[in-house]
Amino acid sequence: MINIGMIAKQYGVLPSIVREYGNTYDLMIYDVMMSWEQHQQEKASGKKATPKLSQEEMMAALERVKKEKT
């Protein structure tokens, strides 16, 4: 119910409209938007610093994950 209310507020419609016409895609997009906003706020406040990795370190991490999946 909270998500429906928050989506309605975000889009400026009544919650009954969201309930009637909304779908799981709307919920997913809303969740991504809220997560991105929170990430940006944490980044701006210094709570969550972006790791400083070289391209080689990122490629090594990617290769490790690929090997673990196989």
Stockholm file with secondary structure:
# STOCKHOLM 1.0

chainA/1-70         MINIGMIAKQYGVLPSIVREYGNTYDLMIYDVMMSWEQHQQEKASGKKATPKLSQEEMMAALERVKKEKT
#=GR chainA/1-70 SS CHHHHHHHHHHTSCHHHHHHHCCHHHHHHHHHHHHHHHHHHHHHHTSSCCCCCCHHHHHHHHHHHHHHHC
#=GC SS_cons        CHHHHHHHHHHTSCHHHHHHHCCHHHHHHHHHHHHHHHHHHHHHHTSSCCCCCCHHHHHHHHHHHHHHHC
//
